[in-house]
Amino acid sequence: MYRRLAMLAFTLVVALGVVAGSSAAGRVGVNGDGTRGTATFSFSVVLKAGAVSGPFSFDNGLGTSYSGNATCGSVSGNIAIFGGTATDNSGRTTDAVFEVSDNPDGLIFGTGRPACDTTGFGDPTSLPITSGSIRITGRR
């Protein structure tokens, strides 16, 4: 009797651990590196448990570049939005935001848009990248 009870308790603890581990694993990665026309981009952003982090950079190919760390973001299907404070190559800071798509790979970049605002951005799938790739992993 005690052996069966102990075995049942052990099985329950293991099962609860697996369930808890899988729900805690809600990590989404958004990674990209490549070009769109003359512009180049790179980012490696992680969204996990409400926190967003990771570096990003964008060079418009016309003499202005931006780099920063993501502090906001969301993912819905094959579309990710992320952004944060960025510093341009002259040392000025601004809010920057990316809206990207994975399959087909597309990218829209904007500045002066706080809190990941992409109002009026359009659909990133309509602006495909020229080379490289964009990957969203662990989608919700």
C-alpha positions as CSV (number, residue, x, y, z in Angstrom):
1,M,0.0,0.0,0.0
2,Y,2.7,2.5,1.0
3,R,4.8,1.5,-2.0
4,R,1.9,2.2,-4.4
5,L,1.2,5.5,-2.7
6,A,4.9,6.5,-2.8
7,M,5.0,5.5,-6.5
8,L,1.9,7.5,-7.2
9,A,3.3,10.6,-5.4
10,F,6.6,10.3,-7.4
11,T,4.7,10.0,-10.7
12,L,2.6,13.0,-9.8
13,V,5.7,15.1,-8.9
14,V,7.4,14.2,-12.2
15,A,4.2,15.0,-14.2
16,L,3.8,18.3,-12.5
17,G,7.4,19.1,-13.1
18,V,7.1,18.4,-16.8
19,V,3.9,20.6,-17.1
20,A,5.5,23.4,-15.1
21,G,8.7,23.2,-17.2
22,S,6.9,23.4,-20.5
23,S,4.8,26.4,-19.5
24,A,7.8,28.2,-18.2
25,A,9.6,27.6,-21.5
26,G,7.5,30.3,-23.2
27,R,10.6,31.8,-24.9
28,V,10.3,33.3,-28.4
29,G,13.4,34.2,-30.4
30,V,13.4,36.7,-33.2
31,N,16.7,36.6,-35.2
32,G,17.7,38.3,-38.4
33,D,20.6,39.4,-40.5
34,G,20.7,40.6,-44.0
35,T,19.8,43.4,-46.4
36,R,16.8,45.1,-47.9
37,G,18.0,47.1,-50.9
38,T,21.0,49.1,-49.7
39,A,19.9,48.9,-46.1
40,T,21.5,46.3,-43.7
41,F,20.0,44.9,-40.5
42,S,20.8,42.6,-37.7
43,F,18.9,41.6,-34.5
44,S,18.8,38.9,-31.9
45,V,15.8,39.5,-29.6
46,V,14.3,37.2,-27.0
47,L,10.8,37.6,-25.5
48,K,10.3,35.6,-22.3
49,A,7.8,35.9,-19.4
50,G,6.9,39.5,-20.3
51,A,10.6,40.6,-20.7
52,V,12.1,41.6,-24.0
53,S,15.9,41.9,-24.5
54,G,18.5,41.7,-27.2
55,P,20.6,43.9,-29.6
56,F,19.4,45.3,-32.9
57,S,21.0,47.5,-35.6
58,F,19.9,49.1,-38.8
59,D,21.9,51.0,-41.4
60,N,19.8,52.7,-44.1
61,G,22.6,52.6,-46.7
62,L,22.5,56.4,-47.0
63,G,24.8,57.3,-44.2
64,T,22.7,56.8,-41.1
65,S,22.8,53.8,-38.8
66,Y,21.1,52.9,-35.6
67,S,21.9,50.5,-32.8
68,G,20.2,49.6,-29.5
69,N,18.6,47.0,-27.3
70,A,15.0,45.8,-27.5
71,T,12.8,46.7,-24.5
72,C,9.4,46.0,-25.9
73,G,7.9,43.5,-28.3
74,S,5.3,41.0,-29.3
75,V,4.8,38.1,-31.6
76,S,1.7,37.0,-33.4
77,G,2.0,34.1,-35.9
78,N,4.8,34.9,-38.3
79,I,4.9,38.7,-37.4
80,A,7.1,40.1,-34.7
81,I,7.3,43.7,-33.5
82,F,10.2,44.9,-31.2
83,G,12.1,48.0,-30.4
84,G,13.7,50.3,-27.9
85,T,16.0,53.2,-27.5
86,A,18.5,53.5,-30.3
87,T,21.6,55.6,-30.8
88,D,22.4,56.8,-34.4
89,N,25.9,57.2,-35.8
90,S,26.0,60.9,-34.7
91,G,25.3,60.0,-31.1
92,R,21.6,61.1,-31.0
93,T,19.1,58.8,-29.3
94,T,15.6,58.0,-30.5
95,D,13.0,55.3,-30.2
96,A,13.3,52.7,-32.9
97,V,10.9,49.9,-33.9
98,F,11.1,46.9,-36.2
99,E,8.1,45.0,-37.7
100,V,9.4,41.8,-39.3
101,S,7.9,38.7,-40.9
102,D,9.2,35.1,-41.1
103,N,8.2,33.2,-44.3
104,P,8.0,35.3,-46.3
105,D,10.9,37.3,-44.8
106,G,10.1,41.0,-44.7
107,L,11.1,44.1,-42.7
108,I,9.9,47.5,-41.9
109,F,12.0,49.9,-39.7
110,G,11.0,53.2,-38.2
111,T,12.3,55.8,-35.7
112,G,10.5,58.2,-33.3
113,R,7.9,55.5,-32.4
114,P,7.9,54.7,-28.6
115,A,6.5,51.6,-27.1
116,C,6.7,49.5,-30.3
117,D,4.1,51.6,-32.1
118,T,3.8,50.4,-35.7
119,T,0.7,52.5,-36.5
120,G,0.7,53.1,-40.3
121,F,3.6,50.7,-40.9
122,G,1.8,48.4,-43.2
123,D,2.5,44.7,-43.8
124,P,6.2,43.6,-43.6
125,T,5.6,40.7,-46.0
126,S,5.0,43.4,-48.7
127,L,8.6,44.6,-48.2
128,P,10.8,41.5,-48.7
129,I,14.4,41.4,-47.7
130,T,17.0,41.2,-50.5
131,S,19.4,38.7,-48.7
132,G,19.8,37.0,-45.4
133,S,17.0,35.6,-43.2
134,I,14.5,36.4,-40.5
135,R,13.5,33.6,-38.1
136,I,10.9,33.6,-35.3
137,T,11.3,30.5,-33.1
138,G,9.1,29.2,-30.3
139,R,6.0,31.0,-31.6
140,R,3.1,31.5,-29.3
